[in-house]
Amino acid sequence: MSILDVYVSSHCFGCNEALRLAEASARRFPGLQVRIVDLDRVPEARPDHLVAVPTYILDSHVIALGNPLQPDLFRQIEDLLGAVGREEGRNGAP
């Protein structure tokens, strides 16, 4: 299962929108695990390459710094999920 991590923090002006986009993504892609990572609560969860919040990381690929438009986010998720599916098909994995 693919995982979308959305990194947020209390000092972030756009993080309310990030929460909305995370929820919309979870509804749109039921096979996608969407996790909100609150860096105020779990600062050790911050990846070394994280430079801003909100940040969207899908299966270790940064897909957005800041909030993308919802259609753009969905398109990026679809593209990456499709690429994962194609790769699994080539490897014979389910």
Buried (B, 14 or more C-beta within 10 A) or exposed (E): EBEBBBBBBEEBEBBEBBBEBBEBBBEBBEEBEBEBBBBEEEEEEBEEEBEEBBBBBBBEEBBBBEBBEBEEBBEBBEEBBEEEEEEEEEEEEE
